[in-house]
Amino acid sequence: MKKVWGMGLSLVLAAGLMTGCAGSNPEEQKPANEQNSGEGNGKANNGGTPAEEAAKEPTKFSFLLPTTVSSGYHTRIPDLNKDKWVLKLEALTNTDLDVKVMEDAKYGVMFASNDIPDVVGSIGGPGSKSMSGSVESGVFMPLDDLLKEHAPNLMSAVPKAAWETVSYEGQIYGIPEFLKSPSRRATYIRTDLLEKTGLKPPTTVDEFLEVLRAFKKLGVETPYQMRENFKYADIVLGAYDVLPYKDQFELVDGQVVPKFFDAENMQKALQVYKTMYDEGLIPKEFATISSTDFTKSIEAGKPGMWSQNASGLPGYRTTVKAAVPEAAVDIIPSPKGPEGKGGYFLYSPVVRTFYINSNVDKDRAIEIVKFFDWMISEEAERFFSVGIEGDTYTLDAGGAISYKFPATKEEQEEESWRSGTMWAVHDATYNRLRLALNEDGKATLEAFDNVLSQEGLPGIGFYPELNAFSKYPDLAAPQPDVGPKLIIDHMVKMIYGKEPISDWPKVIEEYKAKGGDEIIKEATERWNDKSGAVMIEHEN
């Protein structure tokens, strides 16, 4: 298989990584008796009798959890290793953890210092910039044999595409926090307003425009809420299957090309947006609406329709109703284009990845793999989802859970720490157990099961990213759901009427001339070589 390198390490850093120590100094770790107060059952260490498991010494390892924010619950705890949630996790898994949290963007400093924990988590897969080429340089161990022998739950639960995403040169190097359902975004509508129009939920682009026009006649301030860079505003691009994202490449006549190369459908999509702009169905300043203003508009009850992650349904029902008491918010199937396609991009199957330092000895590596395998269990799901019985939840005589939902920002951050940051490996599509505890949560599950599972656009993505992307930043998607600057700039100009939409074929030629040909060449080679090219689609 052809060797593909991600963001490379410097020669000095690479040399240091290959000879460095694994993890933190054992003398700095806490005594096992302090770590494991409470009842421990050692369920992560499967394979022995209960007596044998109870007699085992806790498995010690340093554990780095990644984050993208510099605030939250973990920043308020003086010593995370004495946090009640960490202590309970240790008791449940017979482990002695040295837990640290670091912003993913700061990993370069860690690799440069050569103080690399036993287990390192990162946002995304092995080729992410934060990993600094460490996987390629041999800093972390391949896990195929360990997983096959000691992680039966993981091997059966993790989708094939997720294993492919955390692999390098044909070997698995990471344990993924995964998505079984890559379709996460949805079309929201104010059903109270829809009822006033007398119309049914739109199923096609033409019906979508008809509903927006009816909303405008009702006096709705923003029939459809847009946002800069078409982020969470790509409903029409999805209907014509021309999403301009890094995981939205397709095979056409033997070449792997971006979907916006479909000039006919791209021009149709742009014409719909221009119609929305000309008729006042979207804000005139749509190209500069920030994330903050986008959210404020929705929470104030201004738009009739918008696009967002489906998991936000309970929150939107609460906030919009607080602003407009008669409001009713629901998720509906996204409108389809003339070819019957619709929805949004499918997310990468991997949210975070966890790696084991190559310098960890085999016995500890086995126990670490079992620790992650336990996270797929029902016991783990209950702990991470609702916490500790008698503290954050109770059981009635029939075994039904009564959960103490967070009431303050601090409580919400604590819940996010336990069921988000700490729950390293699981299906992160949604929290089914907790959503099933109230009506809004049940509506969210219904949307995932009956709406999102039926829509969304598959595409080819690259893990690690194409090297050509770093050479031509204006042609690379800066975020998973934001198109290349060159493409977005032309789209905006065409909708504003500053460039003719009929010039889109010229945009394609400009893209190719400015480095796109090199991107297409590398993408096609990677696809043909099966070298880190992943088809992101619904699992059958």
N, C-alpha and C positions, 0 to 999 in steps of 0.2 A: 504494500500500500504506500502511496506517495506520502512523504512526510510533510505535514503542514504545521507551521509555527505561528503562534499567536504573538502577543506583545512580548518581545524578547527581553531577557535580562542582560545587564551589562556583564562583561567578562568577569569583573571583580565580584559582582553579586552572585553570578552563577557559581564561581569557585567556592564562595563562602557557603552557599546553600548546600552544595554537595558534601561539605565536610563538617557542617554545623551540628549542633546538639539538637535533640528533640525535646520540645516542651520546656516548662519552667523547672526551676530547681526544686527537687522533692522536699528539701528542708523548708521551703516556703509554703508547702501545702499543710492543711490542717490535719490534726490527728483524726483517725477513723472514727473514734468514739464521739468526737464533736460533730463530725460530718453526718453521722447516721443515727441521730437520735430519732426515736419513733420506731414503729414496727417496720421491719424490712423483710421482704420475702424473696429477694434475689431473682425475680422472674425474668430479668434480662439474661441471666446465666442458665439458659435452658439446657437440658441434657442429663442432669443428675437427679438424685432423689431429693425431696425437700430437706432432709437432714444434711445431706452433702452440700446442698446449695447454701443453707444457713451457716454452715461451718466455714465457707469460703471467705477469705479476706476480701474486703471491698476492692474493686478494680480502680486504681488511681490513674487519672489522666487529666491533662489540662485541655480546656475546651473553649475555643474562641467562637463566639456567635457574632455574625455580621449584622449591621444595621445601616440604614441610610439616613438616619436622623441623629441629631446631637442632644435630643431631649427625651423625656419619657420616664417611665417608672424606674428603669435600671439606673438612671442618673441620680436618683434620690436615695439610693441604698448605699450606705457607706462601704459595706462589704457584701457583695453579692453571694459569697460563699456561706453567709449566715442567713441569707434570705429564706423565708419559710418555704417558698416554692422550690428552691434549689434543694433544701434539706429533705423535703418530701420526695422529690425526684430521686435523690440518692437512696432514700430508704426503700423506695419501690424497686430500684434496679440494682441494689447492692454495689453502688459505686461511690467513689470519693472524688468529687469533681473540683477542679480549680477553674471556675468560670470567669471569663472576661468577655466584654462586649466592645467592639470597635467599629467605627464607621468604615464601610467597605472602601471608600476612596482613600483611606489612609494606610492601606495594607503595604504600600511600597516602603514605608518606614519600617514596618515589622520585618519584611524580607531583607532590607538593607542591614538591620541590626542583627540578623541571624538568630533572633530569639523566637523560634517558631513553635507554637503549641503542638501537643500530640494530635489534636483534632482541630482543623481549621475549616470554618464555614465561609462561603462566599455567595454573593448575589449572582445568580446565573450559573453558567457552566464553566468548564476548565479553561476555555479560551477568553474569559472576561479580562478586561484590562487590569482589574484589581489583583488578579493572580500573578501578574508580572512574568508570565512564562514559566512559573514554578513547576507546573505539571510536566511540561515538556523537558524541563531540566532534571527531572528525577527526584524532586523534593518529596513527593508523595508516592505511596505504594500502589501498585495495581491490586484490585480487590476481587477479581473474578473468582478465584478458588475459594477465598474466605466466604464470599457471599453464597456461592453454590452449596457450601457445606454447613454454614452456620446461620443463614438468614432466609429460611423458607418463606416467611411472611412477606419480606421485601421482594423476593424473586417473583412471587405470584401477584403482588399488588402493583408494582411499578410498571407503567406502560413501556412498551418496547421503544418508543420514540424518546422517552426520558433516559433510558439506559444508553441509547445511541448518543444523546446529547452530552452525557457525562463521560464519554469514552474518548480515548486518544490512541491513534494507531491500532485500533481493534481491541483495546483493553479498557475495562471499566476502572476509572480512577476516583470516582466520587459516588457518594450515596445521596440521591436527590430528594429534596422536598418537591413533590411532583403535582401535576394536574391531570387527573383522569379525564376531566372534561375541559378541553382548551377553549371552549366558547364561554366567555365570561361577561361580555358586554351585551346590553339590551336596549330596546327602544321603550322609553317611558312616555306615558300620555296621561293628561288630566281627564279622566273618564267623566267627571262631572261636567266639564266643558263639552266633551264629545256628545254627551246626552242632549245638551242644549242645542247642538247643531242638527240633531236628528239623523246624523250619519253613523255608519258602522265603522269599526276600526279599519284603517286603510290596509290593503293587502298588496297594492301595486304602487309604483311611483306616481302614476296619474291620480290615484285615490289619495295618496299622501299629500299631493299639492292641493287637491280639493278640500281636504280637511283643514289644511293650514289657511286656505282662503276663507273658509267658514269661521275659523277662529278669529281671523282679522275682522270679519264683519261683526263678531260679537264684542269687539273692542279689546281682545287679548293683546297685550303690549308686545309680546314676543311669540309669535306662533311657533317658531322652532329656534331653540337656543344654539347659537354658534359659539366658536371659541377659536383663538389664534392657532395657526398651523393646522387647522381642520382636526385638531385633537378632540376626541369625543364629539365630533361634528362631521363624521365621515359616513353617515347613513346612506347618502346617495352614491358615494364611491363604492360602497359595499354592494349596492343594488346592481351596479354595472361591473362588479368584480375588477376594479382597477385601483385597489388600495396601493399606495406608493411606499410600502414599508419594507424593512430589511428581510422579513420572513415571508414576503409576498412575491417571490420569483416563481416562474413557471417555465416548463419545457415547451418551446415552440420551434418546430422545424430543426430539431437537433441542437438548439442553443437554449441555455438557461437565461432568461431575460426578465427584467422587472415587468410587472403586470401593466404598468402605465404605457408600455409599448403598444398596447391594443388601442390604436389611435381612434378607431371608430367609436368604441364604447367610452373612452376618456372624453371625447368631444360631446357625447350625449350627456354624460354626467356633469360636465362643466356647464352645459346649456341649462340643465335643471337648476343648478346653483345660481346661475345668472338670472333665471326667471324668478327664483326666490328673492334675490337681491332687488331686482327691478320692481317687484310687486310689494316690497316691504314685508315679506314673510320671514326675513331674518334681519338682525340689526345692521344698519348701514356701516357701522364700524367693526364688522365681524372679524376682520383680519387682525385686530389689535385687542380683542377681548381676552383678558388674562384669566388664569385659573381661579383667582380669588373672585373676580367679577362674575365669572361663569357660575360659580357656586352660590354667590350672594343672590344672583338673579333667580336661580332655581328655588332656593330656600325662601325667597320672598313671594313665590307663587306667580312669577311673571310669565314663564313660558307655558305653552300648551303641550309641546312635545320636546323631548331632549334625549340624548344618548348618554348612558353611564353604565358602570358595572352593576350587574343584577343584584349583587350582595348588598347594595345600598338601599334596596327597597324599604326595609323597616325604618331606616333613618329618614328617608325622603317623606314617607307617610307621616312621620312625626313632625318634621320641621315645616313642611309645606302646609300641613293642617294647622299648625300654630299660627302661621301667617294668614291663611285663608281657611277659616273653620269649616266651610262647606266643601273643601277640596277633597277629591278622591284620586289617588295615584295608583296606576297599575302598569304592568309590563305587558306588551303585546308583541306578536310576531313582527319582525322588521319588514317593511315593504320590499317587494321583489321587483327586479328589473325585467326586461323583455325575455331574458334567457332563464328566468325562474330562479335567479340567485339573489341572496340577500343576507343581511347581518353584517358582522364586523370581522376583523381579523382574528384568527385563532392564536392564542397565546403560546409562547414557547412552553413545552411540557415541563420545564424545570424552573422552579422559583429560586431555590437556593441549593447549593451543593456542599457536602461535607467530606473532607479528605483526611486520611490518616498519614501522619508523618512517616517517612520511610525508615526513620531510626527507632520507631516503636517496635519492641520485640513481638514475636509471633503470638505468644500467649495473651499479651494485653490486646493485641490487634483483634484476636478472636473475640474477646469479651467486649471490645468496643463495637464490633459488628453486631453482636447479640444485643447490646444496648440500643442500637438503632433499630434492630428487628423488633424489639419490644414495643417501639413507638407505634407500630401498626396494630397493636393488640387492643381489645375492648377495654382493658384496664387502663391503658394509656389514654385512649380516647376520652374516657370519663374524667380522668385526672386533669388533662389539659383543657378539656371543654368546660367543666363545671367546678373543678377544684377539689376541695377536701370536704368530705361529709361532716356535717355538724358545724362547718365554718361558712362555706359559700353555698352549700346545698343540703337539703334533707330528703329523705325518702319516706313516702307514706306507707301504709300497711300493704298496699298492692305493689310497692316497688317503684312507683312513679316519682320522678325527680321534681323537686321544687327548688328552682335556682334563684339565687339572689342576684338579679341583674344589676349591673353598675348604675349608680344614680348620679355620680359626680365625674368630672373629668379625670380626677386622680384614680377613681375606681375603674374607669374605662381603660386607662393606661396600664393599670395592674392586670386587668384581664387580658389586654393585648400582649403583655409580657409573658404571661403564663401560656396562653393558647396560641400566641403568634411566634414571638422570638424564641421562646424555650422549646416549643414543639418543633423540633428540627426537621423531622422526617415524617411526612404523612401526606395524604391527599389534601392539598390546600385549596381546592376548588371552592369549598364552603365548609362550614361547621354544621353537619347534618344534625348531630345530636342536640346542639343548642338551638338551632333554628326550629326544630320540631316542638319546642316548648311553648310557643305562642302563635297566634294567628298570622301576624305579619311574617314571622319566620316560615310558617307553613306555606304562605303565598310565594315566598322567595324560592323555596324548594320546588314548588309546582312550576315556577317560571324556568328554573334550571332544567327540570326533568322533561317538561312538555314544550317549551319554546326554544331555549338556547341549544338544546340537544339537536334541534332540527335545522339550525342555521349556523352561519359562519363560513368564512372562506379559507380553504386549505391553501398552503403555499410551501415553497422550498425555502429553508433557512440554513445558515452556515454557522457551525460551532466547531472551532473558533471562527471568528468573523473573517471575511475575505481580507487578505493583505492589501488589496487595491483600495479598500475603503479608507485606509489611513493615508494613502497617497492623494486621494481626491475627496477631501472632506465635504465639499459642496455637493458631491454626488452620493454621499452616504447618509443613511437615516441616522440622525443624532440620538434618537430614542426609538424603542420598538414600535411606537405608534405615531411617529412624526416622519414625514417624507423628507427627502433630500432638499436642501435649500434651493437649489436651482429649479427643481420641480415645483415646490410650493410657491416660489416667487412668480413663476409664469401662471400658475393656477389663479392666484389672487389678481394679477393684472387682467386676465381674461374675464374674470367674473365682474371686475370693475369696469370692463369695457375699454381698457387701455391697450389691449392686444386682441386681435381676432381669434376666436376659438378655433377657427379653421387652420390656424398656424401650428396646431399641436404636432403634426409630423415634423415641423422644423425644430420643435423643442426636443424631440427624440434624436434628431441628427446632431443637435448641439450637445446633448448629453453624451452621445457616442464619441464626438470629436474631442470633448474635454476630459476623456478618461473612461467613459462608459464602455468603450470597446474592450479595454483591459479588464474591467470588472466582469463583463460578460464572458470573456475568454477564461478567466480564473474560475468563475462560477460554473461554467460548463465542464471544465477539467475536474473540478472537485466533485461534481455530480457523477460524471462518468467513472471516476476513480473510487466513488463511494467513500470519499475522504472528508468526513465531517459535514456532509450535506444531508439535511434531515427533512423529510416530508412531514410537515405539521398538519395533522388532520384528525378528525374524530376517530377514536378507536372503534373497531367493529365489535 
